[in-house]
Amino acid sequence: MNQEQVDIKTPEYVSVQFQSAGLGSRSLAFMIDTLLIMIIQFVLALFVFYVVLDWGNVFFTDSLATWPIALLVVFIFLLNFGYFFIYEFVSGGRTLGKSLIGIRVIQENGHSITLLSSFIRNLLRLVDQLPGAYFLGIVFIFFHPKHKRLGDIVGGTIVVHERRTKKKKKKQSPIDKEIERRQLSFEQLKVEEFQLKSLREKEWNLIKTYAERFTFVSLSQRENLTKQLSEILFPRLQVDESQLTMYEKENQLLLLYVKLKDEWEFDL
């Protein structure tokens, strides 16, 4: 089926257009991910049979062979489910296959996929696979107006093409100039990707307001704002602010702003 435009109204009452991913692009991404999983399974199986079990000297009837094989089976099961569930959540709705094809999973409100949504949509892969070869999922994607499989419908998600915007030379904002002046990079951010998922719209609005006012307030006001915001966010992000100077706290908050901006703001 042809790709279709999907209009999404965000909780901030912003209308955003995405292009839903059809059966072709989703199938290709899935094949890439499946190939990667098969390679991991094959390498692990070789390790277990030829290194752990010393294949050829130990037989399946040997009691020593039972636990490594059992662990291998359990790991293979967890890999097939956990790969999509965890990868999509920590990578903003992308897996390796989706990234290469240029598609991602988002919530119906346009925001990044949540842990619960990722869990539900991937748990229901078990149903979408029925009666075999993802037949039910293919039927749903083909006939659904937004190309959703059952897991997307129940999980409240949609698979869309990445929004590719042409890079334009535009006038830098005061905060962009300040970030450039400080020569900040994401390597300096003391927060892991999974910890950022704990931040919600309320926290984003605080960080955004902080960044917008950063260059317009006096140094004493800036210091006060930095102190207040760091006391709110750093404990939640497991950042030890006692080890940071005021300047370093400012850098961390500005990096958080840049990091979260792509997730919470849209190019219209």
N, C-alpha and C positions, 0 to 999 in steps of 0.2 A: 504494500500500500504506500501511497505517497506520504511524505513527511508533512505534518500539519503544524500550523502555528497554534500555540496554546497560550491563552491569556490568563495570567495569574494575578490575583489581587492580594498583596501582602497585608499583614496586620497593620502596617503603617499607612494603608490605603493608597499604596503605589501600585499602578498597573504595569506589569512586566510581561513581555512576550518572549516565549521560548519556543524552540522547534522540537517537537517530540521525536524521540528516536524510534524508528520503525523496526520491523522484524529483521531486516537485513543487517543493519548496524549492530543491533543487540545480539544477533546470532554470531556475528563475526567476533565481537568482543568476548562472548561466552566461550567460543572455540579457543581463543588465545588463552583465556584463564584456565580452561580445562587442560590444555596442553601443558601449561606451567605446573598445574597440580599433578598431572601424570608423571612429569619429569621428577618432581620432588618425591612422589611415591616410589618410583622406580629406583632412584638413588638410595632412598631409605631402605627399600627391600633388599637391595644388593648389600648394603652395609650390614643389615641384620643377618642375612643368610650366609654371607661369606666372611664376615669379620666376627660378629657376635657368636654365631652358631658354628662357624668353621664348617660350612656346607661340604658334605661328602663324608665327614666323620661322625656327624650327629644326625640322627634320623628323627622324623616327626614323632615316633613312638617314645623317643627318649624324653623323660620328664624334664630334663634341662632345657628342652626346646620349647616347652609350653609357654612359659611366661614372656620370652621375647616376641614370640609370634602373636600372643594375645595383646601385648602392648602395641605391636605394629598394626594390628587390626583396629584397635581403639584409636590410634593416632590417625590412621587413614580416614576413619569416620569423622573425627573432629576436624581434620584438615578440609574435607569436602564441605563441611558446614561452616567452620570457623573462618576459612579463607575469605569468603564473600562477606560474612557478617562483620568480622573485625576490620578487614581491609576497607570496606565501604565506609564504616563509621569513622575510622581515624584519618581517612584520605578525602573526606568531604564528598562521599558518594561515588568515589572512583575505585576501580580495581586496575590492575595492570592492563587488562584487555580494554576496559572502558577508556583509560587514559590514552592508549594508542589510537583508538578509534575516534576519540574526541567526544565522548558522551559521559554523563554522570547521573547519579540518582539524587533527586532533591525531594523535599516535602511539597505537598500540594500548595502550601502557602508561599513557596519560593525560597524558604530557608534551607539550610543544610540539614541532611538527614540526621535524626536523633538515634540514640542507642536502641530505644524501643522500636522505632520504625525499621531500623536495620535488622533487628532480631526477628520481627514479625514477617517481613517480606522474604527473608531467607529461610525461616522455618517453613514457610508455605511452599518452598521449592519442592518439598516432598509431595505436595498435592499437585503442583504444576507439572511434575514429571509424569503423572499418571496418564494413560496406562503404561506409557513408556516413551522414551526419546523426547520428553518434554511436550508431548502431544497436546495436553490440555492448556499448557502455558502458551504454546504457539497459536492455538485457536483463539485464546483470549486476546493476545497481542494483535492478531490479524484483524479481528472484528471490533475491538474496542476503539471508540473514537479518539482516545488519547494513547493508544497502543499500550495498554496496561495488561499485565498478567494478573492472576488472582492475588499473588503476594503484594503487588502494588496497590490493588484495590483495598485490601484489608489493612495494609500498612500505611495507607494514606500517602503514597509516594508516586513519583512519575520519573521516567528516564528521559532526559532531554539532551540535545546537543549543546556542547560548551558554547558559551557566548563569546564569539571571537570579535573583538573590536579592533578597528584599525588604530594603530598608535598615532596619536596626533601630538604635534608640538603645541602645548598650551602653556599659558602663563602659570608659573608655579604659585601656589598659595603660600602665605607666610609660614604655615606649619611645615609645608614641604621644604621650604628653604631652610628652616631651622633644623629639620631632620638631616638634610644634606650637609649643612654646616657642621653638624656633630659627627658626620661620617658613620652613621649607625648602620648596622647590618644584623640580619636575623641570627647570626651566630652568637651575638651578644645577648640574645633573649634567654633568660634563665627559666623558661617555661616550656614544658614538653607539649607536643601536639595534643595528646589526650587530655591534658589538664585544661586546655583552652575550651574543650567541650563543656566544661562546667559553667562557663559564662553564658548568660542568657541576655535577652533584649534589654533588661534593666541595666545590667552591667555595661553593655555596649553603649547605651545612651550616656552613661556617666563618663566613659572613656572618650566618647565623641565630643561631649561638652567640654571636657578638660582640654582636649587638643585644640578645639576651636577658640578657646579663651587663652591658651597658653602664651601666645606672643603679644596679647593685648593688655595683660594685667601687669601690675608692678611686681618686682621681685619678691616682695614680702607676701603679696597675695598668691603668687605662683607657688611659693614654698608652702603656704598654708593649704592650697588645693592639692599639691603633691602629697603632703602628709596625710590629709584626709582620705584621698583616694587609695593610697598605698595601704593604709590601715584596713580598708574595706576589701581590696582585691588580693593583696599578697598572701594573707593567711589562707584564702580559698585556693590560691594557685600554688601553695606550699613554697613560697619564696621567703627566705629569711631576710627580712628588711633590716634587721639589726646589723647585717654585714655590709649594707649599702650606704653610700653617702647620698646626700640629697640630689646631687647631680646624676648619680647612677640610678636613683629611683625615677627621676624624670626620664632618663633614657629608656628604662624598662616600660614605663607607661606609654611613651611615644611609640615604641616598637610594638606594643600590644595594639595600639590604635591602627598602625599600618597593617599588622597581621590580620586583624578582625575586619578591616574595612572591606575587603573583597567578599567576605561572607555576608555582611550585613547591609551593604549598599549596592545598588544596581545601576548599571549604565543604561540610560533610557534613550 
